[in-house]
Amino acid sequence: MAGPEGDEDIASWVRGLGLDGLVDLHLHFLPDRMMTKVWAYFDAVEERLGAAWPVWYRTSEAERLATLGSFGVLRFAPLAYPHKPGMAEWLNGWLADFAERVPAAVRTATFFPEPSAGSYVESALRAGARCFKAHVQVGAYDPRDELLTPAWGAIAEAGVPVVVHAGHGPERGPYTGLDVFGEVLKRHPRLTAVLAHAGMPDYEDALELVHRYPRVYLDTTMVGVPFTEKLMPSPPDWVSRIADIADRIALGTDFPNIPYPYSAQLRAIAGWAADDRLDEAFLRLVLHDTPAKLLNL
């Protein structure tokens, strides 16, 4: 059950689980200028977080794609997110082109509260988007905004997942908190929502939403790794809490913007599976089957 010791061990470890490879539901590719700005944010975050955040995979796009291939990542959802009006539709065009030229990437899209949100979300769905990203913290918007009602409704009706960063980590925003996003779920209970970072640090609230709504999932992004456990530790009874929702957890990593190697996330997940209440079948669900189902692969 031990996870890979280092990145060079990932591919063989995954094969040892009987899997052809990994499906990562939560990682990031962005236009170069945007990615540079994201890295600059993490470079400056130490004073506010109390911990340095050295981006581990600060390489060119081509090198990052090759790195994922060396890990055995079969398919992934490249997530992008706007922080102002007029940005989302442009990002959706970039993401469509990215998926066209990168076979491992599924087509994704995003949105922002603006009058055109419902229209371009429906256009993205018709064009084959398999996953959306909603970043409440970075966007600093209220997910309950009436301008987003058509977007949430269209996504819910299509059964396409939306990865929602709504927790307070790593920094609070004006509308973060799963109580706020919970009101969106009340209005759209059929929404297939994946709570990014398992709602970090609001794990308890995230688990409550998973139990309340059958189409709510958690992703593993940054959960349980030593870096995060020092800042926003998961509940001490985490394994017992997820044992009965084993099929509602999907692999996410935040590659390339993580301050540690990709293998650290896999070791954390393998550590959960080492408990008697979980097993290798759980690993196969998290690392492949559940994200593949969500992305309709």
N, C-alpha and C positions, 0 to 999 in steps of 0.2 A: 504493500500500500504506500510505501514511501514515495514521495514525489521525486522529480528529477533534481539532481544535485546542482546542476547548472544548465544554462541554455543549450549547451552542446548535447545534453542528455534528453532533451524534450522529445524529439522525434522517436527515439527508440523506446522511451517510456510510454508514449502514447500507443505505439504498436503493441507493446506488451499488454495493454488493456484490451486488445482486440479491436482497436479502432484504426481506420484508415488515416485519420487526422482529426484536427480540432475545428470547431466552428465558433468563432468569436463574435458575439453579438454587440460588443461595445468597445470599439477602438476608433481612432481618429485619423482621417486624412483631410487636409485642407489645402486651399491654394497657398503657395509658398509664402506670400506676404502675411497671410493670416496666421499660418503656423509659426512664423517668426515672432509675431506679436503674442501668441499664446505662450511660447517659450519665454519671452520676456516677462510675462506675468508670473510664471513660476520662479524665474530667477529672483524676483523681487518679493516673494511671498514670505520669506523666512521671518522677517520682523513681525508680521501679523500672526503667523502660525506658531512661531517658536521652534521651527524646524526647517532646515534647508531642504530644497526640492530640486536636486540636480536631475535634469531630464536625461534619462538613461540612453535613449535611442535618438540622439540629436544628429541625424544623418540625412542624406538626400532622400527624396521620395523613392528613387530606384533602389537605394540600399535598404530602406525600410521594407519595401516589398520583398526583396531577396531574404531579409532576415525572417520575416513571417513564413516564407516558403521553407526556410531551413528548419523552422520549428514544426513543420507539418500542419500549418493552418490551411485547411482546405478552402474554406469560405469565410468571409467576414463582412460585417456591416460597418462601412466607413461613415461615421457620424459627424455632421457639421451643424453649426448653430449660429443664428444671427443675434446681434445685440442692438439693432435699430431697424426702423421701418425701411422697406425697399431693398433689404439685403437677402431675405430668404429665397425669393424667386430666382435671384442670380445664383445663389449657392446651389439651388436645386438643379440648375442647368449645368453647373460645374460637376456636381455629383453624378448626373446622368452621363456626362462625357467620361468621368473617371471609371464608372462601372462598365462603360462600353469598351474601354481600352485595357482594363484590368480584369481578367477572367475570374479571379477569386473573389472580387468585390460584388456584393449584391447592390441593386439600386436602392438608394435611400433618399430621403428628403427631409425638410424641416419647415418651420413656419414661425410667424411672429404676429402679435395682435395688430392687425391692420385691415382695412376694408376688403382687400383682395385675398385675404388668407384662405377663405373657403374655396374660392375659385382656383387658386394655384394648387391647393391640396388635392382637389378633385382632379385637376390635370395631371398631377404627379401619380395619383392612383391609376388613372386610365393608362398612363405611360408605363406602368409596371413597378412602381415603388413598392418595396417589400418591407420597409421599416422607416419610421420617422423618429426624429430627435426633437425633444422639447427641453430646453435648458432654462429653467425658471431662474436659477441663480445668475448666470451670465447675462441673460436677457433682461433681468430685473423687471419682469412683467407679471401681472396678475393672471394666472392661468384660468381664472373664472371670468375674464374679460368677455363681454358679449360678442366682441369681434371674433373670438375664437370658437364660438358655439358651432358654426357651420363646419369648421375644421375638425373639432373633436367628434362631431356627429358623423362626418364622412369617414373618418378613420375607424370609428366604432362599427359602422355599418359594413365596411369592407373587411373587417376582421384582421386588419394589418396591425402589427405591434407598433407601439410608440414607446421609445426609451425616454423616461422622464426623470430629469435631475431636479428633484423637488425638495430634497433634504437640506439641512443646514450646513452640511460639510462641503468643501473644506472651510467655507466662510458663509455666514448668513447673508441673505439677500432680503430685500423689502417684502418679498412674497414667498420665501422659502418656508418649509414646514409641511409635513404630510397632512396636517389638519386642513390646510388650504387646498392642497390637491385632492384631498378626500371629498371636498365639495364638488369638484369636477366629476369624480366617480359617481357621486349621488345623482348627478344630472345625466351621466352617460354610463350606466352600470355595465353595459356590454363592451366597454372599451377594453381592448387588449393592451394593458399598460405594464411595462417592465420598469420597476423602480430601480433606477441606477444606483449603484453602490449599496444596494439593499436599504436605501433610505438614509444612509449614514449621516449623522450619528443617531438618527431617530429609528433605530432598529425595531423597537417595540411597536411603534406606530405602523411601520412597514409590514410587520408580521400580522398585525391586526387587519390591515387592508387585504392582505393575501387571503386570510380566512373569511373575510366578509364578501369578497368579490372573486368569483371563480376564474376570471380572466386576468387577474393581477399576478405578476411574477416578480421575482427578484433577480438582479444580476450580481455577479460575484466581484465586480470591479473594486479593487483595493481592499476588499473585506478579508480580515484575518491575517494580513501580512504584517511583519514586525513593524514596519514604518507606521502603519495606520493604528496598530494596536497601542502604540505609545500615545497617540493623539486622540483617537476616537474608538476606543476598544469595543469589540462586539460583546454581547451579553455572555456572562460566564456559562450559561446553559444553552449556548448557541446551537450545539449539535442536537440536543434534545428538542429544541424549538423547530429545527428544520427537518427532523426525521420524518414527520408526517406530511411534509410538502416537498418531498424529494424531486417530484416531477415539475415543480414550479420554480426551479432555480436554473439559471442559464449562465454559461461562461461569459464574462466580460473582463477586460483587463486595463483599459485606458491607454494601451500602447499607442503612440511611442512616448507619451508624456509622463510616464511613471518614474519615480526616483529610485528604482531598484530593477533587477532583471525580471523578465517575463516569467522565468521559472519559479520565482518567489510566489507568484499567485497560484501556480499549479501545486506547489508544495503545501500552501495553506489549504487548498481544497482537498488534497490527498490526506492531510491531517484530519479533516472532518470525517473522511471515509474510513479512517482507521478505527473509529469508534464502532462498537458492536452493533449499534443501531443503524449503521450505514455500511455500505460495501462497495465492491467494484461496479456493481450495477448502477449505483448512485453516480459514480464517476463517469460512466458512459452516458448517463442521462445529462449530466451537467455539461460535460465537455463536448458533446456532440448532438445527442438525440433531441434534447429540448430546444436548444437554439436552432437546430435544423428544422424542427417542426414550426417554430415561431416564424422563421424566414421562408417557410414553404419551399424548402429545398427538395 
